[in-house]
Amino acid sequence: MKDKEIGGYNMYKKYGYVRVGAIVPKMEVANVDKNVEELIQQIKTASKMGVNIVVTPELSITGYSCADLFHQDILLEESLEGLKKIVEETKEEEIISIVGLPIRHENQLFNCAAVIEKGSVLGLIPKTCIPSYAEFYEKRWFASSKKIQNHTYEIDDKEIPFGTNLLFQDKEDKDICFGIEICEDVWSPYPPSISHALHGATILFNLSASNEVIGKAEYRKNLLANTSAKTMSAYVYASSGLGESTTDLVFSGASMIFENGRQLKENERFTFESNITVADVDIKRIMNERSRNTSYMETVDSDVYQMIGIEVKDKIKELDRMYAKYPFVPKNEIKRSERCREIINIQSSGLAKRLLHTHIEKCVIGISGGLDSTLAFLVILEAFKKLNLDTKNIIAVTMPGFGTTDRTYDNACKLVTSCKATLKEVSIKDACIVHMKDIQLDTADRSVTYENAQARERTQILMDIANKENALVIGTGDLSELALGWFTYNGDHMSMYAVNSSIPKTLVKYLVKWVADMSKNDILKSTIYDILDTPISPELLPSEKQEIKQKTEDTVGPYVLHDFFLYHFMRYGTSPEKIYLIAKKTFEDEYSEEEIKKWLIKFIQRFFTQQFKRSCMPDGPKVGTISVSPRGDLRLPSDAVSDIWIKKIKKL
């Protein structure tokens, strides 16, 4: 899908996107001319791909493994001429490139990165940590940046900033700012990237020459991911490839791009041809993460930095980035299973603690045959298992109403009896008819009052049984319902402990299925599988044909969209226009632009107007990064107005 252009320009930069790249060039050791030609070609290719900033490996002009050839004047002179040629040959390209070369300065030799833009060298950054252990002998040739005294270097009568305290900042958007470290720097206890990030760098580039030994690739990947997570930055890494000398070492040409600790892209190692790894990093997401984390700037860095202006062009024509349709659910089956196990543990442990604290050994739950109450019931079972309590003390109450179908009723009963819990049945029909008569509501009425009267009757029954049995009422409502306010105030809204309150609807079914898959109870397993196939419904409207007449998603919208909106809205403070943009790309084969816009407006409206319900929601365990508890992650005034959000969407 090609995205619309506005005023002749794509608006990706406005939304915080910067396209970064890592080049692993085909090269030959000490063959400067050939290496320079290949770098020029690859930089131009990256520019055509819409890349804004691209990095190459350590000492990419000469090769890393030149060893004592670094003491040869001709190699140093040719590499500097090679830099000038790259500058000249790429001056018409709308790209910022970072290449590596040796620079002799102040009677010393430095392993440097050169930043190039539009025919100029903007800065030279020397390596700080010079390894001389195991297979590394760099101190034989190179000095550390700590030994610099003169922080300028002259090229063709032009003084170039020289040092590690250089950051490169976009003249238009100050949040687009990058810093550089070289190979070993990132392996040190206090790498330069920490200072770079604290002084405003949102993108970090690493020119590297990292050889391969068993286990190093995984360790290196974890190190870079952790550095990206710790600095809350995008981290772009390019390492030397198979063209390096194999005298004693093999270099695989690894390149990777991370954002806030998450890997966006990785190349295939051990290839002889040049390759470019490209990803669109989200600067607004990075800045949102930093600003909400009040610990980020607790460490004050006293270094003085020089900001060098750059121009990052809005070159992206189509976003090269995928977003998960189910952001709360891991794609990988093994990780998903681990996540489910962890969540069930958190939920059940929270409930077990509450039972211990209150000296109560019984739970009451309304069981409907739907997914949410099934999950809550399974959590209670696990909590009772932790506490060695008899499952007979789980009092599951089925409360048939005017819209209850045989399918959901039968599933509710089988679920409870298969686990040897106590099943009670209390029909709400007669009580609701009396209540409707009391409030003068016509029994033929099908308004929200008709529905809510049933929901509140059910809650009253549960509360009174809990009083009678000295038990806790366990809530079943989930995070998606709380975000939308899709529950009855003082009805299913209320409980004594709400175990599902931070579980989104799209995750509930995976949790329930995971428990079924793990279970050796065949009746429980088959019952849950049928529940998983049942449409989501409150079953408050009658149906003569025993069909589920009332489908929640027909009214409130698809939960897959709402969970997607919720994740990006709360987790990263994403603007409605940007949510719409990425939702269009993510769901282009499932929902039209009009449908996405319609349900996004519905989400924003309900999220704001229903806050008063969340302001007095019961306790419940937080299990993920998003919670709407007023005591946890969401401090939102009940009277906040959504106009500016809605206005932005309607203009799209």
Secondary structure as GFF3:
##gff-version 3
##sequence-region A 1 652
A	DSSP	beta_strand	17	24	.	.	.	ID=ss1
A	DSSP	alpha_helix	32	48	.	.	.	ID=ss2
A	DSSP	beta_strand	53	55	.	.	.	ID=ss3
A	DSSP	three_ten_helix	64	71	.	.	.	ID=ss4
A	DSSP	alpha_helix	73	89	.	.	.	ID=ss5
A	DSSP	beta_strand	96	105	.	.	.	ID=ss6
A	DSSP	beta_strand	108	117	.	.	.	ID=ss7
A	DSSP	beta_strand	120	126	.	.	.	ID=ss8
A	DSSP	three_ten_helix	138	140	.	.	.	ID=ss9
A	DSSP	three_ten_helix	145	147	.	.	.	ID=ss10
A	DSSP	beta_strand	152	155	.	.	.	ID=ss11
A	DSSP	beta_strand	158	161	.	.	.	ID=ss12
A	DSSP	beta_strand	166	170	.	.	.	ID=ss13
A	DSSP	beta_strand	177	182	.	.	.	ID=ss14
A	DSSP	three_ten_helix	183	187	.	.	.	ID=ss15
A	DSSP	alpha_helix	192	198	.	.	.	ID=ss16
A	DSSP	beta_strand	203	208	.	.	.	ID=ss17
A	DSSP	alpha_helix	216	231	.	.	.	ID=ss18
A	DSSP	beta_strand	234	239	.	.	.	ID=ss19
A	DSSP	beta_strand	255	259	.	.	.	ID=ss20
A	DSSP	beta_strand	262	266	.	.	.	ID=ss21
A	DSSP	beta_strand	275	282	.	.	.	ID=ss22
A	DSSP	alpha_helix	283	292	.	.	.	ID=ss23
A	DSSP	beta_strand	306	310	.	.	.	ID=ss24
A	DSSP	alpha_helix	333	358	.	.	.	ID=ss25
A	DSSP	beta_strand	363	366	.	.	.	ID=ss26
A	DSSP	alpha_helix	371	387	.	.	.	ID=ss27
A	DSSP	three_ten_helix	391	393	.	.	.	ID=ss28
A	DSSP	beta_strand	394	398	.	.	.	ID=ss29
A	DSSP	alpha_helix	406	418	.	.	.	ID=ss30
A	DSSP	beta_strand	422	425	.	.	.	ID=ss31
A	DSSP	alpha_helix	429	438	.	.	.	ID=ss32
A	DSSP	alpha_helix	448	469	.	.	.	ID=ss33
A	DSSP	beta_strand	472	475	.	.	.	ID=ss34
A	DSSP	alpha_helix	479	484	.	.	.	ID=ss35
A	DSSP	beta_strand	497	498	.	.	.	ID=ss36
A	DSSP	alpha_helix	505	518	.	.	.	ID=ss37
A	DSSP	alpha_helix	522	532	.	.	.	ID=ss38
A	DSSP	alpha_helix	552	556	.	.	.	ID=ss39
A	DSSP	alpha_helix	559	572	.	.	.	ID=ss40
A	DSSP	alpha_helix	576	586	.	.	.	ID=ss41
A	DSSP	alpha_helix	593	609	.	.	.	ID=ss42
A	DSSP	alpha_helix	611	614	.	.	.	ID=ss43
A	DSSP	alpha_helix	643	650	.	.	.	ID=ss44
###
